Amino acid sequence: MKKYILNIAALLLLSIGAKAQFALGLKAGFNTSKINTSDVGQTAIGGYQFGAWTRLGGSLYLQPEMYVSSKGGQLDFPTNSTVEGGYAKTRFTTLDVPVLLGKSFGAKSFNFHIVAGFIYSYILNTDQSYSDNLSNAYKDLGSYKNSSLGYQVGAGIDLGSISIDGRYEGGLTQINEKYGQRQNLWDISFGFRIL
């Protein structure tokens, strides 16, 4: 699957390449994320992101990005016959690489844009905390994959060199297959074009 996405991104890059406009920028933002799973309550946690982006093209463009992100979630377990209620909180530090296709509407210095595409996330660090009664009952709850694939959709505005974006990110692959866990989040970011 990863090979297909990279090949599609390369073809888009080549097709836009000859007459492409180029922009490079930095970005930082905040997110609220959850780990979705069935039959267990979920609580969102806050996180951050910072990194760089580039745009290749005119009003229709390819936007690859690379940034470090903090995300995760808390799973809330109700009391049942085998386990007292408790929680499992996980925070990931990830290296995220979205490849987005965008369309802008308006002038170059002031426009509205929409984006959609795929994101590859690689876990750099995992920080987990469990209530005491859960640590023994669910030892494999935190057995997460090192990487995952997802999608992003969003919209934003460009005001001169400044960009403001809001996006939703959903998981295409499960980060823990035994419990059917998928990562999802909402984020808002602020970008500054440097080239």
Contacts in CASP RR format, 6 or more apart in sequence:
PFRMAT RR
TARGET T0000
AUTHOR 0000-0000-0000
METHOD contacts of the structure
MODEL  1
MKKYILNIAALLLLSIGAKAQFALGLKAGFNTSKINTSDVGQTAIGGYQF
GAWTRLGGSLYLQPEMYVSSKGGQLDFPTNSTVEGGYAKTRFTTLDVPVL
LGKSFGAKSFNFHIVAGFIYSYILNTDQSYSDNLSNAYKDLGSYKNSSLG
YQVGAGIDLGSISIDGRYEGGLTQINEKYGQRQNLWDISFGFRIL
1 149 0 8 1.000
2 120 0 8 1.000
2 149 0 8 1.000
5 99 0 8 1.000
5 118 0 8 1.000
5 120 0 8 1.000
5 149 0 8 1.000
9 62 0 8 1.000
9 64 0 8 1.000
9 99 0 8 1.000
12 62 0 8 1.000
12 101 0 8 1.000
13 56 0 8 1.000
13 62 0 8 1.000
16 56 0 8 1.000
16 57 0 8 1.000
16 60 0 8 1.000
16 61 0 8 1.000
16 62 0 8 1.000
17 56 0 8 1.000
17 57 0 8 1.000
19 57 0 8 1.000
20 56 0 8 1.000
20 57 0 8 1.000
20 58 0 8 1.000
20 61 0 8 1.000
21 55 0 8 1.000
21 56 0 8 1.000
21 57 0 8 1.000
21 58 0 8 1.000
21 61 0 8 1.000
22 54 0 8 1.000
22 55 0 8 1.000
22 56 0 8 1.000
22 57 0 8 1.000
22 195 0 8 1.000
23 54 0 8 1.000
23 55 0 8 1.000
23 193 0 8 1.000
23 195 0 8 1.000
24 52 0 8 1.000
24 53 0 8 1.000
24 54 0 8 1.000
24 193 0 8 1.000
24 194 0 8 1.000
24 195 0 8 1.000
25 52 0 8 1.000
25 53 0 8 1.000
25 54 0 8 1.000
25 191 0 8 1.000
25 192 0 8 1.000
25 193 0 8 1.000
25 194 0 8 1.000
25 195 0 8 1.000
26 50 0 8 1.000
26 51 0 8 1.000
26 52 0 8 1.000
26 53 0 8 1.000
26 191 0 8 1.000
26 192 0 8 1.000
26 194 0 8 1.000
27 49 0 8 1.000
27 50 0 8 1.000
27 51 0 8 1.000
27 52 0 8 1.000
27 53 0 8 1.000
27 65 0 8 1.000
27 67 0 8 1.000
27 163 0 8 1.000
27 165 0 8 1.000
27 189 0 8 1.000
27 190 0 8 1.000
27 191 0 8 1.000
27 192 0 8 1.000
28 48 0 8 1.000
28 49 0 8 1.000
28 50 0 8 1.000
28 51 0 8 1.000
28 189 0 8 1.000
28 190 0 8 1.000
28 191 0 8 1.000
29 48 0 8 1.000
29 49 0 8 1.000
29 50 0 8 1.000
29 187 0 8 1.000
29 188 0 8 1.000
29 189 0 8 1.000
29 190 0 8 1.000
30 46 0 8 1.000
30 47 0 8 1.000
30 48 0 8 1.000
30 49 0 8 1.000
30 187 0 8 1.000
30 188 0 8 1.000
30 189 0 8 1.000
31 46 0 8 1.000
31 47 0 8 1.000
31 48 0 8 1.000
31 49 0 8 1.000
31 69 0 8 1.000
31 70 0 8 1.000
31 71 0 8 1.000
31 185 0 8 1.000
31 186 0 8 1.000
31 187 0 8 1.000
31 188 0 8 1.000
32 44 0 8 1.000
32 45 0 8 1.000
32 46 0 8 1.000
32 47 0 8 1.000
32 185 0 8 1.000
32 186 0 8 1.000
32 187 0 8 1.000
33 44 0 8 1.000
33 45 0 8 1.000
33 46 0 8 1.000
33 47 0 8 1.000
33 71 0 8 1.000
33 72 0 8 1.000
33 73 0 8 1.000
33 183 0 8 1.000
33 184 0 8 1.000
33 185 0 8 1.000
33 186 0 8 1.000
34 42 0 8 1.000
34 43 0 8 1.000
34 44 0 8 1.000
34 45 0 8 1.000
34 72 0 8 1.000
34 73 0 8 1.000
34 183 0 8 1.000
34 184 0 8 1.000
34 185 0 8 1.000
35 42 0 8 1.000
35 72 0 8 1.000
35 73 0 8 1.000
35 74 0 8 1.000
35 75 0 8 1.000
35 90 0 8 1.000
35 175 0 8 1.000
35 181 0 8 1.000
35 182 0 8 1.000
35 183 0 8 1.000
36 42 0 8 1.000
36 181 0 8 1.000
36 182 0 8 1.000
36 183 0 8 1.000
36 184 0 8 1.000
37 75 0 8 1.000
37 176 0 8 1.000
37 179 0 8 1.000
37 180 0 8 1.000
37 181 0 8 1.000
37 182 0 8 1.000
38 180 0 8 1.000
40 75 0 8 1.000
40 76 0 8 1.000
40 77 0 8 1.000
40 179 0 8 1.000
41 75 0 8 1.000
41 76 0 8 1.000
41 77 0 8 1.000
41 78 0 8 1.000
42 73 0 8 1.000
42 74 0 8 1.000
42 75 0 8 1.000
42 76 0 8 1.000
43 73 0 8 1.000
43 74 0 8 1.000
43 75 0 8 1.000
43 76 0 8 1.000
43 87 0 8 1.000
44 73 0 8 1.000
44 74 0 8 1.000
45 71 0 8 1.000
45 72 0 8 1.000
45 73 0 8 1.000
45 74 0 8 1.000
45 89 0 8 1.000
45 91 0 8 1.000
46 70 0 8 1.000
46 71 0 8 1.000
47 69 0 8 1.000
47 70 0 8 1.000
47 71 0 8 1.000
47 91 0 8 1.000
48 69 0 8 1.000
48 70 0 8 1.000
49 67 0 8 1.000
49 68 0 8 1.000
49 69 0 8 1.000
49 70 0 8 1.000
49 96 0 8 1.000
49 187 0 8 1.000
49 189 0 8 1.000
50 67 0 8 1.000
50 68 0 8 1.000
51 65 0 8 1.000
51 66 0 8 1.000
51 67 0 8 1.000
51 68 0 8 1.000
52 65 0 8 1.000
52 66 0 8 1.000
52 67 0 8 1.000
53 63 0 8 1.000
53 64 0 8 1.000
53 65 0 8 1.000
53 66 0 8 1.000
53 67 0 8 1.000
53 191 0 8 1.000
54 63 0 8 1.000
54 64 0 8 1.000
54 65 0 8 1.000
55 61 0 8 1.000
55 62 0 8 1.000
55 63 0 8 1.000
56 62 0 8 1.000
56 63 0 8 1.000
56 64 0 8 1.000
58 104 0 8 1.000
59 103 0 8 1.000
59 104 0 8 1.000
59 105 0 8 1.000
59 106 0 8 1.000
60 101 0 8 1.000
60 102 0 8 1.000
60 103 0 8 1.000
61 101 0 8 1.000
61 102 0 8 1.000
61 103 0 8 1.000
61 104 0 8 1.000
62 99 0 8 1.000
62 100 0 8 1.000
62 101 0 8 1.000
62 102 0 8 1.000
63 98 0 8 1.000
63 99 0 8 1.000
63 100 0 8 1.000
63 101 0 8 1.000
63 102 0 8 1.000
63 115 0 8 1.000
64 97 0 8 1.000
64 98 0 8 1.000
64 99 0 8 1.000
64 100 0 8 1.000
65 96 0 8 1.000
65 97 0 8 1.000
65 98 0 8 1.000
65 99 0 8 1.000
65 100 0 8 1.000
66 95 0 8 1.000
66 96 0 8 1.000
66 97 0 8 1.000
67 95 0 8 1.000
67 96 0 8 1.000
68 93 0 8 1.000
68 94 0 8 1.000
68 95 0 8 1.000
68 96 0 8 1.000
68 124 0 8 1.000
69 93 0 8 1.000
69 94 0 8 1.000
69 95 0 8 1.000
69 96 0 8 1.000
69 121 0 8 1.000
70 91 0 8 1.000
70 92 0 8 1.000
70 93 0 8 1.000
70 94 0 8 1.000
71 91 0 8 1.000
71 92 0 8 1.000
71 94 0 8 1.000
71 183 0 8 1.000
71 185 0 8 1.000
72 90 0 8 1.000
72 91 0 8 1.000
72 92 0 8 1.000
72 183 0 8 1.000
72 185 0 8 1.000
73 89 0 8 1.000
73 90 0 8 1.000
73 91 0 8 1.000
74 87 0 8 1.000
74 88 0 8 1.000
74 89 0 8 1.000
74 90 0 8 1.000
75 87 0 8 1.000
75 88 0 8 1.000
75 89 0 8 1.000
75 141 0 8 1.000
76 86 0 8 1.000
76 87 0 8 1.000
77 83 0 8 1.000
77 85 0 8 1.000
77 86 0 8 1.000
77 87 0 8 1.000
77 88 0 8 1.000
77 134 0 8 1.000
77 138 0 8 1.000
78 85 0 8 1.000
79 85 0 8 1.000
82 137 0 8 1.000
83 133 0 8 1.000
83 134 0 8 1.000
83 137 0 8 1.000
84 133 0 8 1.000
85 131 0 8 1.000
85 133 0 8 1.000
85 134 0 8 1.000
86 131 0 8 1.000
86 133 0 8 1.000
86 134 0 8 1.000
87 130 0 8 1.000
87 131 0 8 1.000
87 134 0 8 1.000
88 128 0 8 1.000
88 129 0 8 1.000
88 130 0 8 1.000
88 131 0 8 1.000
88 134 0 8 1.000
88 138 0 8 1.000
88 141 0 8 1.000
88 142 0 8 1.000
89 128 0 8 1.000
89 129 0 8 1.000
89 130 0 8 1.000
90 126 0 8 1.000
90 127 0 8 1.000
90 128 0 8 1.000
90 142 0 8 1.000
90 144 0 8 1.000
91 126 0 8 1.000
91 127 0 8 1.000
91 128 0 8 1.000
92 123 0 8 1.000
92 124 0 8 1.000
92 125 0 8 1.000
92 126 0 8 1.000
92 127 0 8 1.000
92 144 0 8 1.000
92 183 0 8 1.000
93 123 0 8 1.000
93 124 0 8 1.000
93 125 0 8 1.000
93 126 0 8 1.000
93 127 0 8 1.000
94 121 0 8 1.000
94 122 0 8 1.000
94 123 0 8 1.000
94 124 0 8 1.000
95 121 0 8 1.000
95 122 0 8 1.000
95 124 0 8 1.000
96 119 0 8 1.000
96 120 0 8 1.000
96 121 0 8 1.000
96 122 0 8 1.000
97 119 0 8 1.000
97 120 0 8 1.000
97 121 0 8 1.000
97 122 0 8 1.000
98 117 0 8 1.000
98 118 0 8 1.000
98 119 0 8 1.000
98 120 0 8 1.000
98 152 0 8 1.000
99 117 0 8 1.000
99 118 0 8 1.000
99 119 0 8 1.000
100 115 0 8 1.000
100 116 0 8 1.000
100 117 0 8 1.000
100 152 0 8 1.000
101 115 0 8 1.000
101 116 0 8 1.000
101 117 0 8 1.000
102 113 0 8 1.000
102 114 0 8 1.000
102 115 0 8 1.000
102 116 0 8 1.000
103 113 0 8 1.000
103 114 0 8 1.000
103 115 0 8 1.000
104 111 0 8 1.000
104 112 0 8 1.000
104 113 0 8 1.000
104 158 0 8 1.000
105 111 0 8 1.000
105 112 0 8 1.000
105 113 0 8 1.000
106 112 0 8 1.000
109 158 0 8 1.000
109 159 0 8 1.000
109 160 0 8 1.000
110 157 0 8 1.000
110 158 0 8 1.000
110 159 0 8 1.000
110 160 0 8 1.000
111 157 0 8 1.000
111 158 0 8 1.000
112 155 0 8 1.000
112 156 0 8 1.000
112 157 0 8 1.000
113 155 0 8 1.000
113 156 0 8 1.000
113 157 0 8 1.000
113 158 0 8 1.000
114 153 0 8 1.000
114 154 0 8 1.000
114 155 0 8 1.000
114 156 0 8 1.000
115 152 0 8 1.000
115 153 0 8 1.000
115 154 0 8 1.000
115 155 0 8 1.000
115 165 0 8 1.000
115 167 0 8 1.000
116 151 0 8 1.000
116 152 0 8 1.000
116 153 0 8 1.000
116 154 0 8 1.000
117 151 0 8 1.000
117 152 0 8 1.000
117 153 0 8 1.000
118 149 0 8 1.000
118 150 0 8 1.000
118 151 0 8 1.000
118 152 0 8 1.000
118 172 0 8 1.000
119 149 0 8 1.000
119 150 0 8 1.000
119 151 0 8 1.000
119 152 0 8 1.000
119 169 0 8 1.000
120 147 0 8 1.000
120 148 0 8 1.000
120 149 0 8 1.000
120 150 0 8 1.000
121 147 0 8 1.000
121 148 0 8 1.000
121 149 0 8 1.000
121 150 0 8 1.000
121 183 0 8 1.000
122 146 0 8 1.000
122 147 0 8 1.000
123 144 0 8 1.000
123 145 0 8 1.000
123 146 0 8 1.000
123 147 0 8 1.000
126 142 0 8 1.000
126 144 0 8 1.000
128 142 0 8 1.000
130 138 0 8 1.000
130 141 0 8 1.000
134 141 0 8 1.000
140 178 0 8 1.000
141 176 0 8 1.000
141 179 0 8 1.000
142 176 0 8 1.000
143 176 0 8 1.000
143 178 0 8 1.000
144 175 0 8 1.000
144 176 0 8 1.000
144 181 0 8 1.000
145 173 0 8 1.000
145 174 0 8 1.000
145 175 0 8 1.000
145 176 0 8 1.000
145 177 0 8 1.000
148 171 0 8 1.000
148 172 0 8 1.000
148 173 0 8 1.000
148 174 0 8 1.000
148 175 0 8 1.000
148 183 0 8 1.000
149 171 0 8 1.000
149 172 0 8 1.000
149 173 0 8 1.000
150 169 0 8 1.000
150 170 0 8 1.000
150 171 0 8 1.000
150 172 0 8 1.000
150 173 0 8 1.000
151 169 0 8 1.000
151 170 0 8 1.000
151 171 0 8 1.000
151 172 0 8 1.000
152 167 0 8 1.000
152 168 0 8 1.000
152 169 0 8 1.000
152 170 0 8 1.000
153 167 0 8 1.000
153 168 0 8 1.000
154 165 0 8 1.000
154 166 0 8 1.000
154 167 0 8 1.000
154 168 0 8 1.000
155 165 0 8 1.000
155 166 0 8 1.000
156 163 0 8 1.000
156 164 0 8 1.000
156 165 0 8 1.000
156 166 0 8 1.000
157 163 0 8 1.000
157 164 0 8 1.000
160 193 0 8 1.000
161 192 0 8 1.000
161 193 0 8 1.000
161 194 0 8 1.000
162 190 0 8 1.000
162 191 0 8 1.000
162 192 0 8 1.000
162 193 0 8 1.000
163 189 0 8 1.000
163 190 0 8 1.000
163 191 0 8 1.000
163 192 0 8 1.000
163 193 0 8 1.000
164 188 0 8 1.000
164 189 0 8 1.000
164 190 0 8 1.000
164 191 0 8 1.000
165 187 0 8 1.000
165 188 0 8 1.000
165 189 0 8 1.000
165 190 0 8 1.000
165 191 0 8 1.000
166 186 0 8 1.000
166 187 0 8 1.000
166 188 0 8 1.000
166 189 0 8 1.000
167 186 0 8 1.000
167 187 0 8 1.000
167 189 0 8 1.000
168 184 0 8 1.000
168 185 0 8 1.000
168 186 0 8 1.000
169 183 0 8 1.000
169 184 0 8 1.000
169 185 0 8 1.000
169 186 0 8 1.000
169 187 0 8 1.000
170 182 0 8 1.000
170 183 0 8 1.000
170 184 0 8 1.000
170 185 0 8 1.000
171 182 0 8 1.000
171 183 0 8 1.000
171 184 0 8 1.000
173 182 0 8 1.000
174 180 0 8 1.000
174 181 0 8 1.000
174 182 0 8 1.000
175 181 0 8 1.000
175 182 0 8 1.000
175 183 0 8 1.000
END
